[in-house]
């Protein structure tokens, strides 16, 4: 009975990540894509962080090289009666813009709802969670710059799903223990400190 329940509730990491080509890349099922991402991000991080290469100069030089290659290719194709460079339609469709706008609207509305719950709803638990998250972000950001954080994020994206896929059961056990401990500490904080704070409530207005 227990084996059947474990098999039915267990969801693979590949399914958690969407089950598409992105999941294959993050789990190194298609190692070529992961290797390209890792190599390119490492090279960019080394150029900008260690070699002190300027980002604007890098973009300008890459675009200049690309334009030069396309120009020479087009000129040689017209002289030698060869096909022109196979460029797609260089334009952004309205569908792509609407998808990005809808996704951005969802995130903005989510952030505004959190701000409303904190400012108007006086949600102390949510306020503490947001404050703790921002403090941790500020603390980590004091040790690294933005580019290094992005590079570490890429490294975690290419390593954490693979490690979790191999050691899912012991990691889940540790996470459950940690979650229970955090809940227990929060209950103690709520009983000893938070409930004793003189917070203004609007119960009378809600009753009316």
N, C-alpha and C positions, 0 to 999 in steps of 0.2 A: 504493500500500500504506500509506504513511504517512498519507494523507488519510483512508483508511478507519479506521485505528486511532485517529486523533485524534477522528473523529466518534463512534466507539463508546465511547471512554473519557470523552468530555466530558459532564459533567452540568450542566444549567442551574442557575443560582442559584435559580430558582423551585422546582425539584425539591428542591434542598438544604434549602429552607425549609419543605418539606412540601407545596407545591403547592396550599394551601387559601386561604381568605380572608385569613389572617394574612400569607402570602407576597405576595398581591396588594397588601395595604396597605403592607408594608415596601418593596416595589419600586415603589410609587406607580402601580400599574396601576389601582387604584381610589383616585384622589387625594382623594376626599371623606373617607374614613376616616383617611388620613394627615394631612390638613389639620386634622381635628377633634382628633386626638391631639396634634399639634404645637401648635395654638392653646391647647388646654386645659392642657397641661403648662407652656407658657410663661406663661400667666396665673397658674397656681398657684405657679410658681417666683417670679414677680415679687411676688405677694402675700405669700408667706412669707419671701422672701429680701431683697427691696428695701423693701417697704412694712411690714415687721415685723408682719405680721398673724399672730395666734395660731392655731395649727392646731385646738385644741380649740374655740375660739370660732367658727372657720369651719365646722367640722362641725356644731356645735350650731345655728348660724344657718341652714345649708342644710337640716338636718332640720326645724327650726322652720318654715321657708318651705314645705317640702314637705307637712308635716302641715297647715299652714294652708290651702294650696291644696286638698288632698284634703277637708278638713272643709267648706270653702265650697262645693266642687263637689258633695259629697254632700247638703248642706242645700238648695242650689238645685235639685238634681235631684229631691229629694222634694217640693219646693214646686211645681215647674214640670212635674212628671211626665216628667222627662227620664231617660235611662239613667244609672246610677251609674258612677263611674270604673272603667275597665277594668283592674282590678288582677289580676295572676296570683296563684296560690297562694303566699303568703309563707311558705314553709317550705323547709328544706334536706332533700333526699332522702337516704336511706341510701346510694344508689349514689354520689352526689357525695361523701359523707363517706368512703366506702370507697376511691374513686379518689384523693382527696387523701391519705388515710392510707397507701395503697400507695406513692404517689410519695414521700411523706416517709420511709417506711421504707427505700426504695431509697437515698435520699441519705444517711440516717443510717448504714446498713450500709456504704455506700461510704466514708464518713468514718472509720468504725471500722476498716475493713479497711486503710486507709492508716495509721492510728495503730498498728495491730498490726504492719504490715510495718516501720514505723520503730522501734517500741519492742522488739518481740520478734525480728523478722526481721533487724534491724540493716541495713536497706536504706539505704546511705549515699547512693546516687543519688537515691532518692525523698526522703530527708531534705533534701538540698540543693535539690531542686526545690520542696518545700513551703516551706522557709525563704526561698528567693528570692521565691516568690510572695507570702508574707506580708510580707516586707520591702518589696516594690514596692507592695503595697496600703497599708501603713503610710506609706510615703513620699508616695504620691499623696494619702492622706487627710489628711496634715499641711497641704496647701495648700487643700483644699476641705472643706466640711462634707458631711454625708450627703445632704441635699436637692439640693445642687448636683451631686454625683456621680450621683444618680438622674436628674437632668435631662440631664446630659451623656450618660448611658447611653441615654436616649430619643432624643437627637439622633443618636447614633452608630447606633442601631437603624434610624432613618429615613433615614440617609445612606450608611452603609458598604455595605449590600447593593446599593444602587443604583449606587454607584461601582464596586464589584466586578463587577457585572453588565455594566457598559460596558467595563471595562478588565481583564477576567479574565486574558487571556493575559500581558500584561506584569507584572501583579501576581503571578501564579503563578511567573513566572521569577524575580522578585526574592525571593519567599518561598523558592524552592528554593535560591538562592544563600545566603540568610541561614541556612537550615537546615543546609546543608553547612558553613558557617563555624562555626556553634555546635557542631556535632558534632565538628569538628576541634579546636576549643578545649577541648571537654570531654575528648577523648582525651588531649590534652596534659596537662590537669589530672589526669586519672586516672593517667597513666603517671608523672608527676613528683611528685605530691603524695599522691593518695588511696591508691595502692597501698603507699606507705611508712608509712601510719599504722598503729600497733599496735592493730588492732581485734580484740577477743576473738571467737573463732568457736566454734561448738558442733558441729564436725564429728565429734568423738569420740562425743558423745551420739547424733547422728543415725546413726552407724555401728552403735551398739549397739541 
